[in-house]
Amino acid sequence: MTVADVAAMLNVSHGYVRKKLLRKHVLRPIAVRRGRKLVLRARVKRYCRKRQRKARQALRELARVSQGAKTC
């Protein structure tokens, strides 16, 4: 997948993909040709699932804390 494809799949800008995900090796490019970076689709899907899992966990934690605040 190209950087633009990754950005579209994750709903972020291509600058975020380049600066945050590729440079910090969160998603490692498999090929660099003529300045183009390509990423395996499986790695992007794995990262997406991990991000969704963290978001759901944070939402559950927020709901738990919110329920505790209502009883006080």
RACORWO-V559238 format. One line per field, one symbol per residue. ss: DSSP state (@ for helix, = for strand, . for the rest). psi: psi as a letter, one per 20 degrees, with the letter a starting at -180 (. if undefined). Layout:
ss->???
psi->???
//
This chain:
ss->.=@@@@@@@@...@@@@@@@@@........===..===..@@@@@@@@@@@@@@@@@@@@@@@@@@@@@@..
psi->qrghgggghilrqhhggggghghjkgopqhpopkippqqphhhghgggggghghggghgggggghghhhhi.
//
